[in-house]
Amino acid sequence: MGDMVFYLFALMTVLSGFFVVFSKNIVHAGFSLMFTLFGVAGLFAMLGADFLAITQTMVYIGGVLVLVLFVVMMTRIPAQNLPKSSFNRKIPAGIFSVLIFAIVFKVIGGTEWNVLPVDAPEATISMIGQKLLTEFIFPFEYASIVLLLAMIGAAILIRERKIDDDEEVQS
Amino acid sequence: MLHEHYAVVLLFILFGIFFANLALGAAKIFRPRSNRVGDKGVSFECGELPVGSAWVRFNIRFYLIALFFIIFDVEVIFIYPWAAVFKSLYPALGSLMFIEMMVFIAILVLGLVYIWAKGDLDWVKTLSKRDGNKEVSGA
């Protein structure tokens, strides 16, 4: 049963990942990205990493995917007139893809995995919370400053854009 | 290795898929057959006929709101383990944990106050100010 569910999630992740890459319609690609992210969340849950699974679902499916679809809505290019990538663009893309695959393959093959069946803790969230609030209190508070910077940065970037828009309208 | 509570989650998802398919499938069985003629294939929006294509460029302000949403989403992710562990750690470090989270939230509220005071959130007002804008302001 567990194996079957694992293969189901793995198949879902890989197939929808292929669809994201090969789909001509960018909206379809964005929606199938949801299945990819959800499959990864399922795999996290099966590994006993429940906090990661929740984060994956909330931040990636709930947030980042919405952002991706928003970007799609803000692009000028309609789905039908996607520019056909020329052959010279495919060659460097292929070279880099093979290189990245080789690096990842070598890292995965060269890592000594701990394959002993360790009992996963029942719920990792409380342990993460304990560590976060005692040992890693500085990174925890630092994270809020990083978030603050991201928020202000986004506001400033878009505000400059807004001024351009207003000028465009007034002229 | 599949914990029991994940099995419950999986069951929940499967039931959700089943329920959605049941409702739509039942409708497919019972509804009167008709081929797509006239306005049959037009997307329904409260009885109004749609104008133009759905492929319009949306205002960049939607993106800003989505970005702020993600930042507060991540904040929720940080609050979650704190809330999960608060009760068990309360006797030992209750007030300390409370202060820690209040500092965390206060720093982010600072950002919220900043964008609020700078007027990045009231884009409806700025939109209504200009007449004849070509942009689509709502979905």
HADDOCK unambig.tbl for C-alpha pairs under 7 A between the chains (distance, minus, plus):
assign (segid A and resid 2 and name CA) (segid B and resid 1 and name CA) 6.76 0.50 0.50
assign (segid A and resid 2 and name CA) (segid B and resid 2 and name CA) 5.85 0.50 0.50
assign (segid A and resid 46 and name CA) (segid B and resid 2 and name CA) 5.94 0.50 0.50
assign (segid A and resid 55 and name CA) (segid B and resid 77 and name CA) 6.47 0.50 0.50
assign (segid A and resid 59 and name CA) (segid B and resid 70 and name CA) 6.84 0.50 0.50
assign (segid A and resid 59 and name CA) (segid B and resid 73 and name CA) 6.26 0.50 0.50
assign (segid A and resid 59 and name CA) (segid B and resid 74 and name CA) 6.53 0.50 0.50
assign (segid A and resid 63 and name CA) (segid B and resid 70 and name CA) 5.24 0.50 0.50
assign (segid A and resid 67 and name CA) (segid B and resid 63 and name CA) 6.90 0.50 0.50
assign (segid A and resid 67 and name CA) (segid B and resid 66 and name CA) 6.08 0.50 0.50
assign (segid A and resid 70 and name CA) (segid B and resid 63 and name CA) 6.30 0.50 0.50
assign (segid A and resid 73 and name CA) (segid B and resid 57 and name CA) 5.75 0.50 0.50
assign (segid A and resid 73 and name CA) (segid B and resid 58 and name CA) 5.89 0.50 0.50
assign (segid A and resid 74 and name CA) (segid B and resid 57 and name CA) 4.63 0.50 0.50
assign (segid A and resid 74 and name CA) (segid B and resid 58 and name CA) 5.09 0.50 0.50
assign (segid A and resid 75 and name CA) (segid B and resid 57 and name CA) 6.35 0.50 0.50
assign (segid A and resid 76 and name CA) (segid B and resid 57 and name CA) 6.37 0.50 0.50
assign (segid A and resid 78 and name CA) (segid B and resid 55 and name CA) 6.31 0.50 0.50
assign (segid A and resid 125 and name CA) (segid B and resid 81 and name CA) 5.39 0.50 0.50
assign (segid A and resid 125 and name CA) (segid B and resid 84 and name CA) 6.86 0.50 0.50
assign (segid A and resid 126 and name CA) (segid B and resid 81 and name CA) 6.02 0.50 0.50
assign (segid A and resid 126 and name CA) (segid B and resid 84 and name CA) 5.70 0.50 0.50
assign (segid A and resid 126 and name CA) (segid B and resid 85 and name CA) 4.93 0.50 0.50
assign (segid A and resid 128 and name CA) (segid B and resid 81 and name CA) 6.46 0.50 0.50
assign (segid A and resid 129 and name CA) (segid B and resid 81 and name CA) 4.38 0.50 0.50
assign (segid A and resid 129 and name CA) (segid B and resid 82 and name CA) 5.10 0.50 0.50
assign (segid A and resid 129 and name CA) (segid B and resid 85 and name CA) 5.68 0.50 0.50
assign (segid A and resid 130 and name CA) (segid B and resid 85 and name CA) 6.42 0.50 0.50
assign (segid A and resid 133 and name CA) (segid B and resid 97 and name CA) 6.69 0.50 0.50
assign (segid A and resid 141 and name CA) (segid B and resid 104 and name CA) 5.60 0.50 0.50
assign (segid A and resid 144 and name CA) (segid B and resid 104 and name CA) 5.76 0.50 0.50
assign (segid A and resid 144 and name CA) (segid B and resid 107 and name CA) 6.36 0.50 0.50
assign (segid A and resid 144 and name CA) (segid B and resid 108 and name CA) 6.28 0.50 0.50
assign (segid A and resid 145 and name CA) (segid B and resid 107 and name CA) 6.61 0.50 0.50
assign (segid A and resid 147 and name CA) (segid B and resid 71 and name CA) 6.22 0.50 0.50
assign (segid A and resid 148 and name CA) (segid B and resid 107 and name CA) 6.97 0.50 0.50
assign (segid A and resid 148 and name CA) (segid B and resid 108 and name CA) 5.64 0.50 0.50
assign (segid A and resid 148 and name CA) (segid B and resid 111 and name CA) 5.51 0.50 0.50
assign (segid A and resid 151 and name CA) (segid B and resid 68 and name CA) 6.37 0.50 0.50
assign (segid A and resid 151 and name CA) (segid B and resid 71 and name CA) 6.90 0.50 0.50
assign (segid A and resid 151 and name CA) (segid B and resid 111 and name CA) 6.59 0.50 0.50
assign (segid A and resid 152 and name CA) (segid B and resid 111 and name CA) 6.61 0.50 0.50
assign (segid A and resid 154 and name CA) (segid B and resid 64 and name CA) 6.94 0.50 0.50
assign (segid A and resid 155 and name CA) (segid B and resid 115 and name CA) 6.82 0.50 0.50
assign (segid A and resid 155 and name CA) (segid B and resid 120 and name CA) 6.85 0.50 0.50
assign (segid A and resid 158 and name CA) (segid B and resid 64 and name CA) 6.94 0.50 0.50
